[in-house]
Amino acid sequence: MVLVAIIVVGVAMTVTARRSLHASLSAIEAQHSMQRRWGMVSCQRTVLPAAASLFEVNDLKTRRRRGKQVPFPAIIEDRVILGGQTFDLLIADEDAKANLNAIYDAGGRRKCEQALNRLTGPFESRTVRLMPVRESNSKITAKRSAARDSELAGETDKEDSKTSLESVWPALRSWGEVFDLVQVNRLAGEDRQLAKMTRNLSLYGSGRLNVFRAGDETVQVVCTAVVQEGLSKRILSKIRDTSLGEVNLILESTVSNAEDRRKLQSLLSASSSSFSLWIEASDKSSRQQRFAVQSLNENGIVQTTEFSFE
């Protein structure tokens, strides 16, 4: 009886010890998860509002070193360690990237696909799957012109009002409507690949490209949504060779067609109002990504859009 009692007590103590160990591990993981979450929130609240100032400082340093003929840095990378966890930061000027929504509305689906092919590599092109939620503004405008020409405008007023409302919505709202994210993860084995794939691409911001921070290829891609390749190269050359800081003056001296010039003026800019922050938090056992974009809406109010990747 004593032996049986000892065995029962031993088993009970073993079960209790296992439960205590499991509870302790769960508590430690919950603590790490909370630290990681608050660390990411702290990085976002500290760094993202200061992004504009960080880029302005970088612009001044670049101008002193190399002059104004080269694009200013559009990405800043940093790393911080908080509570034993590493936070990798990727700060980007979203208005220095080719905005796919602006290209889609200016040139249609074909121009948008061409932009993706030029600004992504062979790996990324295998995962592209454009799924816009509406027609492009260029196509909507063409339909309205055809309706007016055939004297059917009176019959399509109701439809026109509907498409006018739809045309202000982004055609591409998230990267899941541009890339097959399951395929990206399967081929790359990690979600961080999306941050690399979108270094020159954006779905957010004002839709106007900051030509003085954008790379040469990005400037040409946006310009070719409106004009031919040859003219886009001349525009780029003028941007890099001139000391003019006013985009309208550059376009007036380069683009003779008034309609093309108007379209390019709506796509090109000399300033930025939208910035993003990729945060990757990692420790020995786990990793988590967070993406946030801060921009001004049509009323001039700062708004932040956030995405989280486990």
Secondary structure, DSSP 8 states (H G I E B T S, - for coil): -HHHHHHHHHHHHHHHHHHHHHHHHHHHHHHHHHHHHHHHHHHHHHHGGGHHHHHHHHHHHHHHHH-SSS----EEEEEEEETTEEEEEEEEEGGGSEEHHHHHHHHHHHHHHHHHHHHS-HHHHTTB----SS--HHHHHHHHHHHHHTT-GGGGHHHHHHHHHHTTS-S--SGGGTB-HHHHHHHHSSTTHHHHHTTTEES-S-S-EETTTS-HHHHHHHHTTTS-HHHHHHHHHHHHH-----HHHHHHTT---HHHHHHHHHHEES----EEEEEEEE-SS-EEEEEEEEEE-TTS-EEEEEEEE-
